[in-house]
Amino acid sequence: MGFNLAGIPGGTLGVRNIVAGSGAEKAGLKEEDQLIEFDGTRAAEMNPTVFRGAAARGRPVKVVVEREGK
């Protein structure tokens, strides 16, 4: 996927460790973005199976993030 996630107090997930040259970097993800939705699943409902399923399909996924309150 080209990035990691870290739990943030309040139940959100923060984008961390973006891999240089990855699809995540090319899509414009930035450190400190907060994941709102990944491949149609809200962040509050995320689990590793969602990521594995998205990676196995081998196609782009929709990622919704919040950056600086927007």
Buried (B, 14 or more C-beta within 10 A) or exposed (E): BBBEBEEEEEEBBBBEEBEEEEBBBEBEBEEEBBBBBBBEBEBEEBEEEBBEEBEEEEEEBEBBBEEEEE
